Amino acid sequence: MPAITIACLLLLATLFFPIWKIDLTAPQYPEGLSLKIWANKLGGNVDTVNGLNHYIGMKKLVADEFVEFKILPGLIIFFALFGIITALLNKRKLLYIWMSVFLAFAFLSITDFYYWEYNYGHNLDPMAPIQVPGMAYQPPLLGYKQMLNFSAYSIPDIGGWLFIACGAVMFALTLSERHSQRKRSVSNATVMVAACMLPLLIVSCNNGVKPINYGKDNCNHCKMTIVDRKFAAEIISNKGKIYKMDDLICAKGFISEQLIPANEIKQVYVNNYSGTGELFEIKSMTIVHNALLQSPMGGSMAAFTSKTEAEKYIQENGGEIISLEIATGFK
């Protein structure tokens, strides 16, 4: 079964790449910090993260204290060898056993990771320099979470996506075998398409626009609370990081000051001037500059969902249509 061989190779490849990462951004760290979790070690800005965690009473991250790093590489090799044996013997029953045990292993791994985050985020030193009553610092298992002035993003890294792709190949192959028992055939091409599409779908679901929590979220540029639903904006990086702005002029400053390099920007979203609070991709919007527009930070720019709306506004209030590059510096 060539598909099993591919699954085994994907699984073995996870040993050479970080499996998970937790990215942290804050006003004092606009370039971001990253904690990378490998099968046998920790990587990234571990020392810096430990230094920050000391102030809030979190236990120091030391790779030697994680029993998981001692057994995980062996388990990955075990599952790869199990797969190779399954392919050589070409037994459907072995395939089902392999898939079932692999799914159990994946579930236990995610559960263990959750409890690891929970213990580190809740079991705090009562003598820590910074204490916020009732506050816990558990990072998100998957996705985004705001912790004091830090934004945390927890997502699979290269090794994690390889692990998911391996599971997708195995799952698709299992379905194929079950269908063949009922005299239905599923081609190898279908198996591979399913394996490739699943990780892409998961990535696309995690890299979208996030609603702004008006009255609570702060602008990543000027640090003011975002309250006006007419002028707010949002920048999304290629890694899926979200940067929220209370004015287009803040987005322009954020980009021009290279707090995020232009080549790392995936999308920019902006409020419609209607004031509904919805965010629209800025490339589909028409931007108007009018010195009389009272935007939060004096950018005097507003975005409209259509050129007709923008021209109507100009006719009634004055102003001019400007390009996206002039408005934000983003091409």
N, C-alpha and C positions, 0 to 999 in steps of 0.2 A: 504494500500500500504506500505509494509515494507521498500521499498527504500526511501520513503518520511521520515519515522521515522529516518532512518540512516542519511539522509541529515540534519534533524533538530538537531540531536545529534552532528553531525560534526560542525554545525553552533554555537550551544551553547558552544561547547568546545573552540571556538576561544576566549571566554571571559577569559580563564584561561592561555593563552599563548600570547607572543608577536606576533603581526601580521606582522610586517615588521622590517627590521634592515638595518642600514647603517654602514658598517665596514670601518674603516679608518686605513691606515698604512703609516708610514713615517720613514725615517732613525732614527729619535729620538724616535720613538715609534714602534720598530720592532715587539713587541708583539701585537700591534694593539689596536685600540679603537673601541668601538661599541656603537651605539645609537639604542636603541630598542623602538619600538612604539607599545604600547598596545592599546586596545579599549578605555581605560580610563586614561592612564598615559604614561609617558616617563620613560624608564629604561636604564640601561647600564651606560656608563661613561659620564653622562650628565654634571656634574660639570666641568670635564676636557675639554669637547668639548666647553662649554660656555667660559671657560678661554681662549682657543685658538681662538674662534670666536671673542672675544673682540679685539684682535689685528688687525683683518681685517675689523672690523666695523659691523659685523653681530649682529642682535638683539639677546638678551638672550633668550634661550629656557625655558619657564616657562609653566608647564602643565596647570595651572589655567587659562591661557590666551587663551587656545584652546577650542572653543565652541564644537568642534567635540567630545572631550572627555566626554562631558556632554550628548550628544544625541546618540552617536554611540552604547553604550551598550543597550539602550532602543530599537534602531532600530533592533539590532541583535535579541533581545528577541521577538520583534514584528514579524519578519520574521519566527522565529522558531514556534511561536504560530499559525501564518498563515498556516504554513506547517502542523501542527498537526490537525488543523481544516479541511484542505484539505484532509488529510488522513482519518479522521473520516467520512466526508461527501462523500468521494470517487467520487468527481465530476471532470470530465475532464476539464471543463471550469475554475474551480477554480485553477487547476494545471497550465493552460496556463497563467492565470492572475498572479499567484505567480511567475512563471518563468520570465515573462515579467517585473514585478516590481523589482524582484531581480536583473536582468541584468541592469536595469536602475540605481538601487542603487549602483551596483558594478562600473558602468561607472562613475557616479557622484563622488564616493569615490576616484577613481584613478585621476579624473580631479582635485578634491579638493586637493589631495596630491601633484599633479604637481604644482599647483598655490601656495601652501604653500612653496614648495621648491624654486619656482621662486622668491617669495617675499623675503624670507630670504637670497637668494643668490645674489639678485640684489639691494635691498634697504639697502645700506650700509651707515654707519656713515661717513660723509665727514671729520670728525676729527680723524679718526682711525689712530693708530700709523703706520700701514703698509698699504700703498696704491699703487696699481698697475693700472695705467691708462687703462681703457677699460676692466679690469678684473672683471669677475663675479664668484661667488662661489656656483652656484646652483648644488647640488648633482644630480647624475643621477636618473631618475625615476626607471630604471631597468638596472642592469648591471654595467659596469666599467667606471670610468672617472678619469683623472688625473687633480688635482687642486694644482698648485704650486708643493710643494714636497710631497703632500699627494695623495695617491691612494684611491679612494672611490668606494665601492662596495655596491650597493643597491639591495637587494633581499628579497623575502618573508621569514618570520620566520615561526615557527611551526604553529602559528595561521593562517598565510596567506595561508599555504598549506592546512590546514583544510578548510579554506574558499573556496579555489579553488576546493578541493575535493567535497565539498557540491554543488558547482555550476555544477561540472561534473556529479554528481548523478542526479541532477535535469534536466540537459540537456539530459542525456541519457534516463531518464524516459519520458521526453517530446517526444523524438524521438520514444520511444517504443509505447507511446499512439497514436501518429500520424500514425505509421505503423499498429497498430491494427485496426484503422479505415478503413484501406485499406485491411483488412483481412490478415495482416502479423503479425507474433508474434516475439517478441524479448524477450528472456528469462531473468530472473532476474540475471543470471550469467553474461550475456553480459553487463547488466547495471553496475554491480559491477566491472567487468574487465575494462570497459571504465572509471569508476570513479577512479580506482586505477592507470591506465596507464597514464592518462593525466598529473597529477602532476609529475610523474616520467619522462615523456618526456620533460616537461618544465625544470626540474632540469638538465637533461642531456644536454639540449641545452645551459644552462647557465654556465656549469662547464667545458667547453672545452678549448683548447689551444688558446691563443690570439697572433696574429702576432706581431712581434717586429717591432717597428718603428725605423729603423736603422738611426743613426745620431741625434735622439731626445730622445729616452728612455735611462734612466740611470740604471746602474747595482745596484741592491738592496744590494749588499755586498760591493763593492769597490767604488760605487757612480760615476764611470766613465761613459761617454756616450758610448753606445753600437754602434759600427760602423762596426766591422768585421763580415761578414756573414758566416764565416767558423767555428766559435768557440762558438757562443752564446748559452745559455741554458735558460730553463724556468721551474720553479717549481710551481706546482699547489697543493694547500692544499685541505683537505677534504671539506672545506667550499667554495671552488671555488676561493680562493684568488690566484692572480698571482704574482710571484716573478721572475724578469728578471735578467739574469746574462750575463756578456760579455765574460766569460771564464768558463770552467768546474771547474777550481781550485776555482773560486768564489762560484760556487754551492757547492763544497765540504766544503769550509770554512763556508758558510751559514748554512749548515747542522751540521757540527762538532761543531760549536759554539752555536748550539741549538737556533739560531735565529728563526728557525721553528723546533719543535720537530719532530723526525723521524716518530713517529706514526701518525703525522698529515699530512704527505705527501701522496697525492693521486697519482700523476704522475710526472715524470721528462721528459722534452723534450730537445732535443739538435739539433744543426745544423748538417747537413751533410757536410763533409769536401769539397764537390764539390763547395761550395760557393754560392749556389742558394738562401740561406736565409731561406729555408724551415725548419720547425721543425718536428722532428720525435720522437716518444716515445723511450726513451733511452734503454728500455729493449729489443728492437728489433735491436739495433745498436751494432756494434763491435768497441771497443775503443782501440786506439793505442797510446802508449807513445813513444815519440821520443824527446830527449833533444834538437834536432835541430829545432823542430817545434816552430815557433815564434808566440805563441798565445798572446793575449792582456796583460794578467797578468802573463805570464810565466808558465802557467800550462803544456805546452808542450804536450797536449792531443788533439786528434782529433777523431771524430766519423764517422763511415762508415756504409752505409745501408746494406752491406753484408760482410761476412767474406772473400769472394774472393777479394773484393776491398781492404780490409785491408791488406791481405797477399800480394797483388800486390804492395801496397804502401811500405810495409816493405822490399820487395825484391829490390825495386828501391831506397829507401831512408834510410833503417834501422829502428830500433825501435822494439817494442814488443807489443803484445796484452795483455791488462790488464783487470781485472774483473770490473764490475760495482761498487762493493763495494770499491775497491781500488781507482777508479777514482773519485767517488763522496761521498762515505760513505753511499749511499742509497742502500738497499738490494732489 
